[in-house]
Amino acid sequence: MFTTIRSRMLVATLVPIVLIVLVLVGVFWMNRSGELDQSHRQRGKLLLSQLAVSSEYGLFSGNLSSLQLVVNSIKREADVKSVSVFDSRGVLLVSAGSVKDRLLEQAMASAAGSSLASNADVETLVQDVSFRKVPLDELFDQSAEEGSTEPVLLGRAVLELSRQGLYKRQQEMLQLALGVGFLAIQLGEGVVQPILRVGQMIGQVGSGDLMARIRETPGDPLYDLQVSLNQMATQLAWGRDELEQRVASVTAELREKKNEAEDATRAKSRFLAAASHDLRQPTHALGMFVARLSQLPLDPAVKHLVVNVEESVRAMQDLLDDLLDVSRLDAGAVVVDARPVALAPLLQSVTRALEPYAAEKGLRFKVRPSSAWVLTDAVLLRRMVMNLVHNALRYTESGTVWVACRGTAQGQSIRLEVWDSGVGISAEHQTDIFKEFYQVGNSARDRAYGLGLGLNIVQRSAALLGHSLSVRSAQGCGSRFCIQLPRCAPQAVAVETPELQPLVTLQGERELL
């Protein structure tokens, strides 16, 4: 039968294609047929649900003319054979189309939302029509939900849906699938094999083999594509070699720049640590001298100068503390000692340290007591809270600064929050305030507002401890900073919270390391 080589090759090529096409057509038609059937059923349920909802008022009020209008409108939908509405006793009230006597008995005996009967041509669906009495109680009275009444059955809606339209659409889909399959077989003879060769070559190139080439066959339908693919592979190979050379060169330059930057960072950290440490003792001595000088009887003019000097010394000590903290964090010299910590003594120490500064500015400084225990490093946490509260007092000209602790809804964490009624932070600056030396509204770099390191220290300390730090603020509406701490069980012996040593009578002190 197949004596020539051409016929044998043709059969060997087309038989797999025909089998694949037939399988695909069958799978496509079965899936699409199932989807059409499901869509048909879903449409019937939606029409029945619409009928039940629209019939509720007519059944409740006994308005048969309204029910008839609803039934007639549903009957006009495609594939709807009959529509009927029964009351709660099974009496037929209104109908449209040819309603069979068997619907009466089946409608009262079936469950709501079920299919009464399905055959090759018609599917019958039924649904209860009911309403629920809603008690008129207070809006937030929870007892109202508990005392809600059971639904009251008004009647039942019955819908007969013809399946003839569904069968017609399924036949059309089958014919379309067979037609597409036939065309695919016709096109497969001359196109499949060249495409397979092209696909194999593209796969090799995609896997990284840029030396792969496809045999160029003049007269092939895909000859131009074969030539273009070979040229593309050649250009890709050249481009890859050139790119590898450039990447190697740029990588070497970046590595050199990275080493230079790391050396500069280490030098900066060493310089900051050495400078801060060397300046700490003379600054501390200067603070004591100024404090002693302020205790002597002085005339008002000299007293005013002493106060200005005292404020300058305090600002200088804050700057040195920030620089020393940053240098320790950069050098990785901060060792975390996480253990159960009571928040009450920590908050008391913050209150004692910063209450004089708040009183000097005429601000209300309120700390809400808390008996909670958290798992953290007491020294780092106190330093973070001191920085946040000090910033709040510094940028608040009038009003209140709050410090409070709140448990989360799950009860596994404590949120330590610092609120203020200060100038606030606009949305565009809230992602930048944690950067080093970044300050909002201090373009003149007034040293009375620090160096802009406090929030950076807080963020880096929180990351070191594994605590989340968040901020909510708006321009002119104050700010709220929140540290989320892991909660732990109270300990029999309280862990003592380290105290920062004040500088004699200086107010608004910071810890000196």
C-alpha positions, -999 to 999 in steps of 0.1 A, spaced: 0 0 0 28 24 10 55 13 -14 74 45 -20 98 62 4 79 94 1 46 78 11 63 60 40 79 92 53 46 110 49 28 84 69 56 84 96 53 121 99 15 125 97 4 96 119 18 111 152 4 145 141 -31 131 135 -31 112 168 -20 143 187 -46 165 169 -74 140 176 -65 138 213 -63 176 215 -96 180 198 -112 154 221 -98 170 252 -107 205 240 -143 195 232 -148 176 264 -135 205 285 -155 231 266 -186 209 267 -182 206 304 -178 243 307 -209 249 286 -229 225 308 -217 241 340 -225 276 326 -259 264 316 -266 251 351 -252 282 367 -274 304 345 -304 284 356 -295 288 393 -290 326 388 -324 329 370 -340 309 398 -323 330 425 -335 362 407 -370 348 405 -370 340 442 -358 374 452 -382 392 429 -411 370 442 -405 377 478 -426 410 479 -454 395 459 -457 364 481 -455 385 513 -482 410 501 -503 386 481 -499 407 450 -504 381 422 -502 406 394 -467 416 406 -458 379 407 -471 373 372 -450 402 358 -419 387 374 -427 352 361 -434 365 326 -401 384 325 -381 353 335 -400 332 309 -388 355 282 -352 345 289 -336 320 265 -339 283 272 -366 289 299 -395 264 292 -417 272 322 -418 293 354 -441 288 383 -445 301 419 -462 281 447 -472 293 481 -460 276 514 -489 251 512 -481 240 477 -508 259 459 -498 271 424 -502 309 424 -488 320 391 -470 304 361 -458 309 326 -453 282 300 -465 247 301 -464 236 338 -469 198 344 -490 185 372 -461 166 387 -443 199 396 -468 204 425 -459 173 444 -422 174 435 -418 211 445 -432 206 480 -412 174 486 -378 186 473 -351 206 492 -344 242 483 -318 247 456 -321 211 444 -327 197 409 -361 181 408 -356 161 377 -331 161 348 -336 143 316 -321 146 281 -342 177 273 -353 195 304 -339 203 338 -362 214 367 -349 236 396 -366 247 428 -358 273 454 -375 284 487 -387 320 489 -384 332 525 -377 362 546 -361 368 580 -375 392 606 -348 417 616 -353 429 653 -349 467 657 -323 470 684 -294 493 693 -267 495 666 -239 481 688 -261 457 709 -244 423 704 -275 405 718 -294 415 686 -274 391 665 -278 363 690 -316 367 690 -321 368 653 -352 349 641 -354 319 618 -364 324 582 -401 323 574 -411 302 543 -433 322 519 -434 297 491 -413 281 464 -401 291 429 -398 264 402 -380 268 369 -379 244 339 -348 250 317 -345 234 282 -312 218 273 -317 220 235 -298 252 232 -269 237 252 -268 207 229 -268 229 198 -238 249 212 -219 217 220 -224 204 185 -212 237 170 -181 236 193 -174 200 182 -177 209 145 -154 239 151 -128 217 169 -128 191 141 -124 218 115 -94 233 134 -79 198 138 -83 191 101 -65 224 92 -38 216 117 -31 182 100 -30 199 66 -5 224 78 16 200 98 31 181 68 52 210 56 57 230 87 61 208 117 95 194 109 112 227 100 97 243 131 110 214 153 145 219 139 143 257 146 129 250 181 157 227 189 183 252 178 166 280 198 165 257 228 203 251 226 209 289 223 186 295 252 205 270 274 237 289 267 251 270 237 257 300 214 278 278 190 246 259 179 236 264 143 207 252 121 212 237 87 202 262 60 180 246 34 172 267 3 136 263 -7 125 255 28 95 276 40 115 287 69 148 293 51 149 331 59 143 323 95 171 297 95 195 323 81 184 349 106 187 326 136 223 316 126 232 353 123 216 360 156 236 332 173 268 345 159 261 380 171 251 367 205 284 348 208 304 379 200 283 401 223 287 376 252 325 375 248 326 413 248 302 416 277 322 391 298 353 412 292 335 444 302 320 428 333 353 415 344 368 450 340 340 467 358 340 441 385 377 447 392 371 485 393 341 481 416 360 457 439 388 483 441 363 511 449 346 489 474 379 483 492 386 520 492 352 528 506 355 501 533 390 515 543 375 550 544 346 538 566 369 521 590 391 551 591 361 573 598 349 550 625 383 549 642 386 587 640 351 592 654 357 568 682 391 583 691 379 619 688 347 612 708 366 594 735 394 621 738 368 649 739 346 633 765 367 640 796 374 677 789 338 682 780 327 665 812 351 687 832 338 718 814 302 708 823 312 705 859 329 739 859 299 756 843 276 739 868 297 751 897 299 785 882 261 787 879 258 780 917 278 811 926 261 845 932 263 863 898 249 895 884 221 890 858 244 897 828 270 871 838 242 847 848 228 849 813 262 841 798 266 811 821 232 798 810 242 801 774 275 784 780 257 756 799 233 750 769 263 749 745 281 724 767 249 702 768 246 703 730 283 695 727 279 664 749 248 653 729 269 655 697 298 635 712 274 609 725 258 605 690 292 603 673 304 577 698 273 556 694 276 557 656 312 547 657 305 518 680 277 506 656 299 510 625 327 490 642 303 463 653 314 467 689 279 466 703 272 432 719 235 424 725 227 411 759 190 400 756 173 390 788 139 396 805 136 433 814 110 451 834 97 482 817 86 500 849 121 509 862 133 517 826 105 542 821 111 557 856 148 563 847 138 580 815 113 602 834 139 612 859 165 620 832 143 641 809 117 656 831 138 687 840 144 693 803 107 692 796 100 715 825 126 739 813 108 741 779 74 744 795 61 710 781 39 684 797 59 652 799 37 622 808 49 586 811 23 559 815 34 532 840 37 496 828 42 463 846 51 444 815 83 425 809 100 422 776 129 403 761 156 428 751 189 445 759 181 469 787 210 493 778 202 495 741 165 498 747 169 527 772 193 544 748 167 541 721 139 554 742 161 583 755 168 593 719 132 592 708 119 611 739 148 636 736 139 642 699 102 646 708 110 672 734 135 690 712 111 694 683 80 702 704 75 739 713 42 735 732 19 707 742 26 672 755 50 644 750 36 610 759 54 577 766 31 546 768 32 508 765 4 488 749 -1 451 743 -8 438 708 -40 420 700 -22 386 700 -7 394 734 28 383 723 43 418 719 44 451 737 43 483 717 64 511 733 52 543 718 65 579 720 39 606 711 45 643 707 25 673 696 54 689 677 60 701 642 54 666 626 70 650 596 56 651 561 52 619 542 80 625 517 105 628 546 95 598 566 117 573 547 147 596 550 147 606 587 165 574 597 195 583 575 227 596 590 229 634 593 194 639 578 173 666 595 140 680 585 136 718 588 172 724 598 188 736 566 210 760 586 224 730 605 217 746 639 237 725 664 209 730 690 190 703 670 219 678 670 237 662 641 208 642 628 222 609 642 196 601 669 170 583 647 197 565 628 211 552 660 176 541 671 169 523 638 203 505 638 199 495 674 164 482 667 177 462 638 205 448 660 179 437 686 154 424 660 127 449 671 105 465 645 104 503 644 77 524 628 66 560 626 33 578 619 33 615 615 18 644 595 30 679 590 19 701 619 1 672 637 29 657 658 45 623 655 43 588 670 73 564 670 67 528 680 91 500 690 75 465 691 91 444 718 87 406 724 68 400 756 80 376 782 68 363 816 77 383 847 108 372 866 111 366 903 141 389 905 138 421 885 166 428 861 181 462 870 179 488 842 211 506 838 210 543 846 227 570 826 249 591 849 238 628 848 263 655 843 259 672 877 230 697 872 228 696 834 193 688 821 185 666 791 216 645 796 226 616 773 246 585 781 284 588 778 303 556 768 
